[in-house]
Amino acid sequence: MQHSAPSPASPDAPARPAGDGADPTTPTAQQTPAAPENADTLLTDPAFLLNAHPDDVTALFAHARSSPARAMVRAYSTALHHGSATLPWLLDLHTHRTGIPGPTSVPATDNTATWRTTWTSDPRPGDRLVHETNDGTLTVVTGVVEGRPVTINGSYGDTVLIWDLTPYRQIGKPLIGHSGQLHTAAMGVVDSRPVAVTGSDSMVRVWDLFTGEQIGEPMADSSDAQAVSLGVLEGRPIAVIGGRDHTVQVWDLTTRRQLGEPLTGHTSDVVAVATAVVDGRPVAVTGSWDHTVRVWDLTTRQQIGEPMTGHTDSVCAMATAVVDGRPVAVTASWDNTVRVWDLTTRQQIGEPMTGHTGWVKTVATAVLDSRPVAVTGACHPDATVRVWDLTTRQQIGKPYTSYSVSVEAVAAAEVDGRPVAVTAESGGTARVWDLDEVHTGLRFTPDALHSRTIRTAAVTAVGERTLMLTGGEEQKVTVWDPATGRTAGDDLGGPCPGPVRAITTLLVDGQPVAVTGSARTLQMRQLTTGELLREESANRDYLALATHTIKGKPVVLAAVHTWLRVIDPETGRARRLPHPATVTAVTTGHLDGRPVAITTTAQHTIHTWDLTTKKPLTPAYTRPTAVGALHLTTVDDQPVLLTGFGRWLRLTDPRTGAHTTPLISGHTRPITALSTMTMGDTPIAVTGSADTTLRTWNLTTPTPTPLGPPLPFPHPITTLTPTPDGDLIVTHGPETTRLTPRPPA
């Protein structure tokens, strides 16, 4: 990292040309891009956004005043994070996500993508989401470097990254030194230089944020640091560290030496630490798995008074603030509550703040409209971020919904004069939320379909209507109109027995029927009324479903444990086809006029079954890694089996198991969704991955070749469903997006 302020341009932004950095043939670009009075106009002008240099666009962010302009700031910031190569596509997607009204969606251009966004649904309330990225973040802490708000992000491995929050992008080089996942971090100032203090692998390290280099040797941490907070003691910067050995250690950050003996008193892991000043004296406030909160005088190194009790489970997060002129501590606990404590009297203030329905894992404090507030995040089944007024101890507004299992960390900062919260979630996603946003009338996107990850989808015709069915972690099946993205009535049949892993549809006696696999229960329901027609249970989860027709009669194929059950939906009678391991996916079609099912298992084997005889059609064969998706189709009148195993795509002759193409690479993480369709007259395959990208492949070439660049989405892609009119429905995390193809010229 350089000593000068980091440039806001992305690492791969286009080099600035001579002049103003914009296309001189673009009328909008001839204006003065940096003029604050032009900000609202320019930030909603697609021509300016596509042709101006990113520096000129980001220079206007602080001057955005209208709701559409501020929404475009969020869209552009998120798009630019992925780099300039797919900027037009991402602006198109994210303007739909942020719900910018009017003709402001960015038009697709010839060099961007083979798809354009028709609509997208976003489950988050209002327009509070400023930015999000999935980079493995599990720990966040905020601070200021050279006047710019930054966040330190720790991930699954040993990577610690520095991100500029104006706009959100990585700056400098990673902080390299730890050999394990980051447990805790804090930011402060030592010798007039901004520093980060991080704890992992029984070491606490101090980093110079100007240079990105570690300062001196690591501080050996016998306690295995679980929490750290920075403060000042007798004019010297210190770190207060809580550890698994039940102690609290105090370190001088200038000399990087421990001050005195550890503070003892807790009877279990110390996992929450904060510092404050009480009656002019520096104190540390600590929380532990022993359910207590303790206050320590850092000058005398003695506990002040008795432990503060009230929580009925582990105190796992802590922050301090000033309320009505008095220092307070705010604690978060696995008892699902948030409590406020007066640090002078060491008494709880009022009743606990309740609302979370899961363990409250993290808390930060901020100032919102001159009011002290707390921001908290919780685990499943809650998985929300909530804001609390610390004066009234009431929740402010609606919770922000995370699609992940858990909100792991939260930090507060100020960006362009506005308070924000930065969250890290269990899926590795970091998000920046605008705490001051009140323009709840901005949204023009479809209603929220889901608030948690969608796992399965199906499309069907009901009379002259086309309907989509989606299900996932919320234990419900949502029925909606793929043309508009809006719900088409109530959820199908009410709550499901568990997470929905598979959905398929078929006609029984001319009536549309939905078949769902939810945990260990298979249900068949009349699609128009939701009436339960048939239900069966198994001793393992239903992982995949498909339908086919055998001699004119419909059948349901259900993958459960090591069996593929072929079920007559009218009678419920079933035939079981055995496999060597758990069946994880199934696709159906015809081979030489015979109805077939092709399955894959947890042992990476692939099996082809004749559904008329219920016997194997060909010998099973094995892939080197798990098959995440498979699809049977026809190309040039020849049957082709497409398999996504690991991050590779391969085409196989399903009659022989012989490979017809070499391995096709491109994705960087496992393929999770796969489908085929036509784009114009060109047969294509579409793959979605845990790397969050969608890729399009031309199936007319001997080895499928990419059509356009990979298209990044906000979340890992879970399903790809073509519609009868040639569009594609993509589910990613809790969101759903409809794409319309742009056939190659």
C-alpha positions in Angstrom: 0.0 0.0 0.0 1.3 3.5 -0.8 1.4 6.4 1.6 -0.9 8.4 -0.7 -4.6 7.9 -0.6 -5.7 4.9 -2.6 -7.2 5.5 -5.9 -11.0 4.7 -6.2 -10.6 3.1 -9.6 -10.9 -0.7 -9.6 -7.8 -2.8 -10.2 -8.7 -3.6 -13.7 -10.5 -0.3 -14.6 -9.6 1.0 -18.1 -6.6 3.3 -18.2 -7.6 7.0 -18.3 -7.1 8.5 -21.7 -6.0 12.0 -22.3 -8.7 14.6 -21.5 -11.7 13.9 -19.3 -11.6 10.1 -19.7 -14.9 9.9 -21.6 -15.9 9.2 -25.1 -15.9 12.7 -26.8 -18.7 11.6 -29.1 -21.1 11.0 -26.3 -23.1 14.2 -25.6 -23.4 13.6 -21.9 -19.7 12.9 -21.6 -18.9 16.4 -22.9 -20.4 17.9 -19.7 -18.2 18.4 -16.7 -18.5 15.0 -15.0 -17.1 16.1 -11.6 -19.5 19.0 -11.3 -21.6 18.3 -8.2 -24.6 20.0 -9.7 -24.7 17.5 -12.5 -24.5 14.4 -10.2 -28.1 13.4 -10.1 -28.5 13.8 -13.9 -25.2 12.0 -14.8 -25.6 9.1 -12.4 -28.9 8.1 -14.1 -27.6 8.6 -17.6 -26.6 5.2 -19.1 -24.4 6.9 -21.8 -22.3 8.6 -19.2 -22.0 5.5 -17.0 -20.9 3.4 -19.9 -18.4 5.9 -21.4 -17.0 7.9 -18.6 -13.9 6.8 -16.8 -14.7 5.1 -13.4 -12.8 7.9 -11.6 -15.2 10.5 -13.0 -18.2 8.4 -12.0 -17.1 7.6 -8.5 -16.2 11.3 -7.9 -19.9 12.0 -8.1 -21.0 9.5 -5.5 -20.8 11.9 -2.6 -23.0 14.4 -4.4 -25.9 12.0 -5.3 -29.1 13.4 -3.7 -32.1 11.9 -5.6 -33.2 8.4 -4.8 -32.5 7.1 -8.3 -29.0 8.6 -8.3 -28.2 7.0 -5.0 -29.6 3.7 -6.1 -27.3 3.9 -9.2 -24.4 4.6 -6.9 -25.0 1.2 -5.3 -25.5 -0.5 -8.7 -22.3 1.0 -10.2 -20.3 0.4 -7.0 -21.2 -3.3 -7.0 -20.7 -3.7 -10.7 -17.3 -2.0 -10.7 -16.1 -4.4 -8.0 -16.2 -7.2 -10.6 -14.1 -5.2 -13.0 -14.8 -3.2 -16.2 -15.1 -6.2 -18.6 -18.7 -6.9 -17.6 -19.6 -3.5 -16.4 -22.6 -3.0 -18.9 -24.1 -6.4 -18.0 -23.7 -5.8 -14.3 -25.2 -2.3 -14.5 -28.1 -3.8 -16.4 -28.6 -6.4 -13.7 -28.1 -4.2 -10.7 -30.3 -1.3 -11.9 -33.1 -3.9 -12.0 -32.1 -5.2 -8.5 -32.1 -1.7 -6.9 -35.4 -0.9 -8.6 -34.4 2.4 -10.3 -37.6 3.8 -11.9 -37.9 5.1 -15.4 -35.7 4.4 -18.5 -32.4 4.2 -16.6 -31.6 0.5 -17.1 -28.4 0.3 -19.0 -28.8 -1.1 -22.5 -26.8 -4.2 -23.4 -24.0 -3.7 -25.9 -22.4 -6.0 -28.4 -19.3 -6.6 -26.2 -21.1 -7.4 -23.0 -23.3 -10.4 -22.8 -25.6 -12.8 -24.6 -28.4 -12.0 -22.2 -30.2 -9.0 -20.9 -32.2 -8.7 -17.7 -36.0 -8.6 -18.0 -36.6 -8.4 -14.2 -35.1 -9.5 -11.0 -36.5 -9.8 -7.5 -34.6 -8.8 -4.4 -35.8 -9.8 -0.9 -34.2 -7.0 1.0 -36.3 -4.1 2.4 -36.2 -0.6 1.0 -33.1 0.4 -0.8 -30.8 0.0 2.3 -28.3 -2.4 0.6 -25.3 -0.3 -0.6 -23.0 -3.1 -1.7 -22.4 -6.8 -1.5 -19.7 -9.2 -2.6 -19.0 -12.9 -2.0 -15.3 -13.2 -1.2 -15.3 -15.5 1.8 -15.5 -12.8 4.4 -16.3 -13.9 7.9 -14.8 -11.1 10.0 -15.1 -7.3 9.5 -13.8 -4.3 11.4 -13.9 -0.7 10.2 -11.6 2.3 10.6 -10.1 5.3 8.7 -6.9 5.4 6.6 -5.9 8.8 5.3 -9.3 10.2 5.8 -11.0 7.3 3.9 -13.3 4.8 5.6 -12.0 1.2 5.2 -12.8 -2.2 6.4 -10.5 -5.1 7.3 -12.0 -8.4 6.1 -10.9 -11.8 7.3 -12.0 -14.9 5.3 -12.2 -18.7 5.6 -8.5 -19.2 5.1 -5.6 -17.0 6.2 -6.3 -14.1 3.9 -6.9 -10.6 5.5 -8.0 -8.0 3.0 -8.3 -4.2 3.1 -11.3 -2.6 1.4 -12.1 1.0 0.6 -15.8 1.8 1.4 -15.9 4.8 -1.0 -16.7 2.8 -3.2 -16.3 -0.7 -1.9 -13.2 -2.3 -3.5 -10.0 -3.9 -2.4 -7.0 -1.7 -1.9 -3.4 -2.5 -1.2 -2.1 -6.0 -0.8 -3.4 -8.8 1.5 -2.1 -8.9 5.0 0.0 -12.1 4.9 1.2 -13.9 8.1 -1.5 -15.8 9.9 -1.7 -19.5 9.2 -5.4 -20.0 10.1 -8.8 -18.4 10.0 -9.0 -14.9 11.5 -10.7 -15.0 14.9 -10.8 -11.3 15.8 -9.5 -7.9 14.6 -9.5 -4.2 15.6 -8.3 -1.0 14.1 -6.6 2.0 15.7 -3.6 4.4 15.6 -0.1 3.8 16.9 2.6 6.5 16.5 0.2 8.5 14.3 -0.1 5.6 11.8 -3.3 3.6 11.3 -2.9 0.0 12.3 -4.9 -3.2 12.4 -4.5 -5.8 15.2 -5.5 -9.3 14.2 -5.7 -12.6 16.2 -5.3 -16.1 14.9 -3.2 -19.2 15.2 -2.2 -18.3 18.8 -0.6 -15.1 17.5 -1.6 -11.5 17.6 -0.2 -9.4 14.9 0.0 -5.6 14.3 -0.1 -4.3 10.8 0.8 -0.9 9.4 -2.1 0.0 7.1 0.0 2.6 5.1 2.4 -0.1 3.9 0.4 -3.3 4.5 3.4 -4.7 6.4 3.5 -6.4 9.7 5.1 -4.3 12.5 7.8 -6.3 14.3 7.4 -9.8 15.5 3.9 -11.3 16.3 2.9 -11.1 19.9 2.8 -14.7 21.2 -0.7 -15.3 22.5 -0.9 -18.1 25.0 -4.7 -17.4 25.4 -5.6 -18.1 21.8 -7.3 -14.7 21.2 -11.1 -14.7 20.6 -11.7 -11.0 20.9 -9.7 -7.8 20.9 -10.4 -4.2 21.5 -8.0 -1.2 21.4 -7.7 1.6 23.9 -5.3 4.1 25.5 -3.7 3.6 28.9 -1.6 6.5 30.4 -1.2 7.9 26.9 0.0 4.7 25.3 -2.1 2.6 22.8 -3.0 -0.8 24.1 -4.8 -4.0 23.0 -7.1 -5.8 25.4 -7.4 -9.5 24.4 -9.9 -12.1 25.6 -8.9 -15.7 25.2 -9.9 -19.3 25.4 -7.9 -19.7 28.6 -10.5 -17.7 30.5 -8.2 -14.7 30.9 -7.9 -11.1 29.7 -4.5 -9.9 28.6 -3.4 -6.3 28.1 -0.6 -5.5 25.5 1.4 -2.3 24.8 1.1 -1.8 21.1 4.2 0.4 20.9 6.5 -2.2 22.4 4.3 -5.2 21.6 4.8 -6.5 25.1 2.2 -7.8 27.6 1.5 -5.5 30.5 1.6 -7.4 33.8 -0.2 -10.7 34.5 -3.5 -11.7 32.8 -6.7 -10.5 34.4 -8.5 -13.5 35.9 -12.1 -14.1 37.1 -14.0 -15.5 34.2 -14.6 -19.3 34.4 -14.9 -19.9 30.7 -13.8 -18.6 27.3 -13.7 -14.8 27.0 -15.2 -14.1 23.6 -16.3 -10.4 23.9 -14.2 -7.4 24.7 -14.7 -3.6 24.6 -13.0 -0.6 26.1 -14.5 2.6 27.6 -13.8 5.5 30.0 -15.8 5.5 33.2 -15.4 8.4 35.6 -12.2 9.4 33.8 -10.6 6.0 34.1 -9.9 3.6 31.3 -11.8 0.3 31.7 -12.2 -3.0 29.8 -15.6 -4.7 29.6 -15.6 -8.4 28.9 -18.2 -11.1 28.2 -17.8 -14.8 28.5 -19.3 -18.2 27.9 -19.8 -18.2 31.7 -22.8 -15.9 31.0 -21.3 -12.9 32.9 -20.1 -9.4 32.0 -17.2 -8.0 33.9 -15.6 -4.5 34.2 -11.9 -4.1 34.8 -9.9 -1.0 35.8 -7.0 -1.0 33.4 -4.9 1.2 35.6 -5.1 -0.9 38.8 -5.7 -4.1 36.8 -8.5 -5.1 39.2 -12.1 -6.1 38.5 -14.6 -3.4 39.5 -17.4 -4.7 41.6 -19.3 -8.0 41.1 -19.9 -9.5 37.7 -23.0 -8.2 35.9 -25.4 -11.1 35.4 -28.7 -11.5 33.6 -27.9 -13.3 30.4 -28.9 -17.0 30.5 -26.4 -18.1 27.9 -23.0 -17.2 26.5 -22.2 -13.5 26.1 -20.6 -13.6 22.6 -20.3 -9.9 21.5 -19.8 -6.5 23.1 -19.7 -2.8 22.2 -19.7 0.4 24.2 -21.4 3.7 23.6 -22.6 6.9 25.5 -26.3 7.2 26.2 -27.6 10.4 27.8 -24.1 11.3 28.8 -23.4 8.0 30.6 -21.1 5.2 29.3 -22.9 1.9 28.6 -22.0 -1.5 27.3 -24.3 -3.3 24.8 -24.1 -7.1 24.9 -25.3 -9.8 22.6 -26.0 -13.3 23.7 -26.9 -16.8 22.7 -30.0 -16.3 24.8 -31.4 -14.4 21.7 -31.3 -11.1 23.6 -29.5 -7.8 23.5 -28.9 -6.0 26.8 -27.7 -2.5 27.8 -25.6 -2.0 31.0 -24.8 1.3 32.8 -21.0 1.0 33.3 -21.0 3.5 36.2 -23.6 1.6 38.4 -22.9 -1.8 36.7 -26.6 -2.4 36.4 -28.8 -3.5 33.5 -30.8 -0.6 32.0 -34.4 -1.6 31.5 -35.6 -4.9 30.0 -33.6 -6.9 27.4 -34.1 -5.9 23.8 -35.9 -8.9 22.1 -36.8 -9.6 18.5 -34.1 -12.0 17.3 -35.2 -15.6 17.1 -31.7 -17.0 17.0 -28.4 -16.6 18.8 -27.3 -13.0 18.6 -23.6 -13.3 17.5 -22.5 -9.8 16.9 -23.1 -6.2 17.9 -21.7 -2.7 17.0 -22.7 0.8 18.0 -23.2 3.9 15.9 -24.9 7.3 15.8 -28.1 7.7 13.7 -29.8 11.0 13.5 -27.9 12.1 16.6 -29.3 9.0 18.5 -27.0 6.3 19.8 -27.9 3.0 18.2 -26.8 -0.7 18.3 -26.6 -2.9 15.2 -27.0 -6.6 15.8 -26.8 -9.8 13.8 -28.1 -13.3 14.6 -28.0 -16.9 13.5 -30.5 -19.3 11.9 -33.5 -19.4 12.2 -33.4 -15.6 12.5 -30.4 -14.6 10.3 -31.3 -10.9 10.4 -29.5 -7.6 11.0 -31.5 -5.3 13.4 -31.0 -1.7 14.5 -31.9 -0.6 18.0 -32.4 2.9 19.6 -30.3 2.7 22.7 -32.2 5.5 24.4 -35.7 3.9 24.1 -34.3 0.4 23.7 -36.7 -0.2 20.8 -36.0 -1.7 17.4 -35.8 0.9 14.5 -37.6 -0.1 11.4 -37.7 -3.6 9.9 -34.8 -6.0 10.1 -32.5 -6.4 7.2 -32.7 -10.0 6.0 -29.7 -12.2 5.3 -30.0 -15.2 3.0 -27.2 -16.9 4.9 -27.4 -19.2 7.9 -25.7 -16.7 10.2 -24.6 -13.1 10.4 -21.1 -13.6 11.7 -19.9 -10.1 12.3 -21.0 -6.5 12.0 -19.1 -3.2 12.1 -20.2 0.4 11.8 -18.7 3.2 9.7 -19.5 6.6 8.1 -19.3 6.8 4.3 -19.8 10.2 2.6 -21.3 11.5 5.8 -23.8 8.7 6.0 -23.8 5.9 8.7 -23.4 2.4 7.3 -23.2 -1.1 8.7 -20.8 -3.7 7.3 -21.8 -7.3 7.8 -20.1 -10.6 7.2 -22.2 -13.7 6.8 -21.6 -17.5 7.1 -21.7 -17.9 3.3 -18.7 -15.6 3.0 -20.7 -12.6 1.8 -19.9 -9.1 2.9 -22.6 -6.5 2.7 -22.7 -2.7 3.3 -26.1 -1.3 4.6 -27.2 2.3 4.6 -28.5 2.9 8.2 -30.0 6.3 7.3 -32.0 5.2 4.3 -35.7 6.1 4.6 -36.7 6.2 0.9 -38.8 3.0 1.2 -40.9 4.1 -1.8 -38.1 3.6 -4.3 -38.5 -0.1 -4.9 -39.9 -1.0 -8.4 -38.6 -4.6 -8.4 -41.1 -7.5 -8.1 -42.3 -8.6 -4.6 -39.9 -10.8 -2.6 -40.4 -14.4 -3.5 -38.0 -15.9 -0.9 -35.8 -14.5 1.9 -33.5 -17.6 2.0 -31.6 -19.6 -0.6 -33.7 -21.2 -3.3 -32.7 -24.8 -4.0 -35.1 -26.0 -6.7 -37.4 -24.7 -9.4 -39.9 -26.0 -12.0 -41.9 -24.5 -14.8 -45.3 -25.8 -15.9 -48.4 -24.8 -18.0 -51.8 -24.4 -16.3 -54.3 -23.8 -19.0 -53.1 -20.8 -20.9 -50.8 -19.6 -18.1 -47.2 -20.5 -17.4 -46.3 -20.8 -13.7 -43.0 -21.2 -11.8 -42.6 -23.1 -8.6 -39.6 -22.5 -6.3 -38.6 -23.9 -3.0 -35.6 -23.9 -0.6 -34.6 -23.2 2.9 -37.8 -21.5 3.9 -39.8 -24.7 4.0 -42.4 -23.5 1.5 -43.2 -23.8 -2.2 -43.9 -20.4 -3.9 -46.0 -20.2 -7.1 -45.4 -17.2 -9.3 -45.8 -15.8 -12.8 -42.4 -15.9 -14.6 -43.6 -13.1 -17.0 -43.7 -10.6 -14.1 -41.9 -12.2 -11.2 -44.9 -11.7 -9.0 -46.6 -14.3 -6.9 -49.7 -16.1 -8.3 -51.6 -16.7 -5.1 -50.7 -18.3 -1.8 -47.8 -20.7 -1.2 -48.6 -24.2 -2.3 -50.2 -26.1 0.5 -48.8 -24.0 3.3 -45.6 -24.8 5.3 -43.6 -27.9 4.2 -42.1 -30.5 6.6 -38.6 -29.2 6.0 -36.3 -27.5 3.5 -37.6 -28.1 -0.1 -34.9 -29.9 -2.1 -36.8 -30.9 -5.2 -39.9 -29.9 -7.2 -41.4 -31.3 -10.4 -44.8 -31.2 -12.2 -46.9 -33.5 -14.3 -50.5 -34.0 -15.5 -52.6 -36.6 -13.8 -56.0 -37.2 -15.4 -55.6 -33.9 -17.2 -55.0 -32.0 -13.9 -51.7 -30.2 -13.1 -50.0 -31.8 -10.1 -46.9 -30.5 -8.3 -44.6 -33.1 -6.6 -42.3 -31.8 -3.9 -39.5 -33.4 -1.9 -39.2 -31.7 1.5 -36.9 -33.4 4.0 -38.1 -37.0 4.2 -41.6 -36.3 2.9 -42.8 -36.5 -0.7 -46.1 -34.7 -1.4 -48.3 -34.6 -4.5 -50.7 -31.6 -4.6 -53.2 -30.3 -7.1 -51.5 -27.3 -8.4 -54.5 -25.0 -8.8 -56.1 -25.7 -5.4 -53.1 -26.9 -3.3 -55.1 -30.0 -2.3 -52.9 -32.8 -1.0 -53.4 -35.8 -3.2 -50.8 -38.2 -1.9 -48.0 -38.2 0.7 -45.3 -40.7 1.5 -42.4 -40.7 3.9 -38.9 -42.2 3.8 -36.1 -42.7 6.2 -33.8 -40.3 4.3 -34.3 -37.0 2.5 -35.7 -36.8 -1.0 -32.8 -35.2 -3.0 -34.1 -35.1 -6.6 -37.3 -35.5 -8.6 -38.2 -35.9 -12.2 -41.2 -37.1 -14.3 -41.6 -39.1 -17.5 -44.2 -41.0 -19.5 -44.1 -44.7 -19.9 -46.6 -46.2 -22.4 -48.7 -43.1 -22.2 -48.8 -43.1 -18.4 -47.0 -40.5 -16.3 -44.6 -41.6 -13.6 -42.7 -39.8 -10.9 -39.0 -40.6 -10.3 -37.8 -39.8 -6.8 -34.2 -40.1 -5.6 -34.1 -41.2 -1.9 -31.1 -42.7 -0.3 -29.7 -45.5 -2.6 -32.9 -45.9 -4.5 -34.6 -44.3 -7.5 -38.3 -44.9 -6.9 -40.5 -45.0 -10.0 -43.9 -44.1 -8.7 -47.4 -44.4 -10.3 -49.0 -41.1 -9.2 -52.5 -42.5 -9.5 -52.0 -45.6 -7.3 -48.9 -44.8 -5.3 -47.3 -48.1 -6.3 -43.6 -47.9 -6.8 -40.6 -49.8 -8.2 -37.2 -49.3 -6.6 -34.1 -49.2 -8.8 -31.0 -49.9 -6.6 -27.7 -47.9 -6.6 -24.4 -48.3 -4.9 -24.6 -45.0 -3.0 -27.0 -42.1 -2.4 -28.7 -40.9 -5.6 -28.1 -37.2 -5.9 -29.5 -36.2 -9.3 -31.7 -37.6 -12.1 -32.6 -36.5 -15.7 -35.0 -38.2 -18.2 -35.4 -38.5 -21.9 -35.4 -41.0 -24.7 -32.7 -43.2 -26.2 -33.5 -44.9 -29.5 -37.2 -44.5 -28.8 -37.0 -45.9 -25.2 -37.9 -43.8 -22.1 -34.8 -43.6 -19.9 -33.7 -42.1 -16.6 -30.0 -41.2 -16.0 -28.9 -40.9 -12.4 -25.7 -40.0 -10.5 -24.6 -41.0 -7.0 -22.4 -39.8 -4.2 -19.8 -42.2 -5.4 -19.6 -40.2 -8.7 -21.2 -43.1 -10.7 -23.6 -42.5 -13.6 -26.3 -45.0 -14.4 -28.7 -45.3 -17.4 -32.0 -47.0 -16.8 -34.6 -48.4 -19.3 -37.9 -47.2 -17.6 -39.9 -49.7 -19.5 -38.0 -52.8 -18.2 -36.7 -51.0 -15.0 -33.2 -52.4 -15.8 -29.8 -50.9 -16.5 -29.5 -50.0 -20.2 -25.7 -49.6 -20.1 -23.0 -50.4 -17.6 -22.4 -47.7 -15.0 -19.4 -45.5 -15.3 -17.6 -43.2 -12.9 -16.5 -39.5 -12.9 -13.4 -38.4 -11.0 -15.3 -36.0 -8.8 -18.9 -35.5 -7.7 -21.5 -34.7 -10.4 -23.3 -31.5 -9.4 -25.7 -31.4 -12.4 -26.6 -33.5 -15.4 -28.9 -33.0 -18.3 -30.0 -35.2 -21.3 -30.6 -33.5 -24.6 -30.4 -33.9 -28.3 -27.9 -32.1 -30.6 -28.1 -32.6 -34.4 -30.6 -35.5 -33.8 -28.1 -37.3 -31.6 -28.6 -37.8 -27.8 -26.0 -36.0 -25.6 -25.5 -36.2 -21.9 -24.1 -33.1 -20.3 -22.5 -33.5 -16.9 -21.1 -30.8 -14.6 -18.6 -32.4 -12.3 -16.5 -30.2 -10.1 -15.8 -27.1 -12.2 -15.8 -28.9 -15.5 -18.4 -29.5 -18.2 -18.3 -32.7 -20.3 -20.4 -34.1 -23.1 -20.9 -37.9 -23.3 -22.7 -40.4 -25.5 -25.4 -41.7 -23.1 -25.7 -45.0 -25.1 -22.0 -45.9 -24.5 -20.7 -43.6 -21.8 -17.9 -42.6 -24.2 -16.7 -38.9 -24.0 -17.6 -36.9 -27.1 -15.6 -33.8 -26.0 -12.6 -33.1 -23.8 -13.1 -31.5 -20.4 -14.5 -28.0 -20.8 -13.2 -25.5 -18.2 -14.1 -22.0 -17.3 -15.8 -22.0 -13.9 -13.6 -21.7 -10.8 -15.9 -23.5 -8.4 -18.3 -26.5 -8.8 -21.0 -26.4 -11.4 -24.3 -26.4 -9.5 -26.9 -25.9 -12.3 -27.1 -27.0 -16.0 -29.7 -26.7 -18.7 -30.0 -26.5 -22.5 -32.1 -24.4 -24.9 -31.8 -22.6 -28.1 -30.6 -19.0 -28.7 -32.0 -18.0 -32.0 -31.3 -21.1 -34.1 -28.2 -22.1 -32.0 -28.5 -24.9 -29.5 -26.7 -23.8 -26.3 -25.9 -25.1 -22.8 -26.1 -22.8 -19.8 -24.1 -23.5 -16.7 -24.3 -21.9 -13.2 -21.7 -22.3 -10.5 -20.9 -21.7 -6.9 -18.4 -19.1 -8.3 -21.6 -17.0 -8.9 -21.2 -16.9 -12.7 -23.4 -18.0 -15.5 -21.7 -19.2 -18.7 -23.2 -19.9 -22.1 -21.8 -22.5 -24.5 -22.3 -23.1 -28.2 -23.2 -26.7 -28.7 -22.8 -26.6 -32.5 -19.0 -26.6 -32.4 -17.1 -29.9 -31.9 -16.1 -28.7 -28.5 -18.6 -26.3 -27.0 -17.2 -22.8 -27.1 -18.2 -19.8 -24.9 -20.8 -17.4 -26.1 -19.9 -14.0 -24.5 -18.1 -13.5 -21.2 -19.1 -15.2 -17.9 -21.8 -13.2 -16.2 -21.4 -12.6 -12.5 -24.4 -12.7 -10.2 -24.7 -11.5 -6.6 -24.9 -15.1 -5.2 -24.0 -18.7 -6.1 -26.4 -19.9 -8.8 -28.7 -22.7 -7.7 -31.1 -23.4 -10.6 -31.5 -22.6 -14.3 -34.9 -23.1 -15.8 -35.8 -22.3 -19.5 -39.3 -20.9 -20.0 -41.6 -22.0 -22.9 -41.1 -18.6 -24.7 -37.3 -19.0 -24.8 -36.2 -17.0 -21.7 -34.2 -18.3 -18.8 -35.0 -18.1 -15.1 -32.0 -18.0 -12.9 -32.1 -18.4 -9.1 -29.1 -17.3 -7.1 -29.2 -17.2 -3.3 -32.7 -16.0 -2.4 -33.1 -14.0 -5.6 -34.7 -14.8 -9.0 -33.8 -13.2 -12.3 -35.4 -13.5 -15.7 -33.0 -13.2 -18.7 -33.9 -12.7 -22.4 -31.3 -14.1 -24.9 -29.5 -11.9 -27.3 -28.7 -14.3 -30.2 -25.2 -14.1 -31.6 -24.9 -12.0 -34.8 
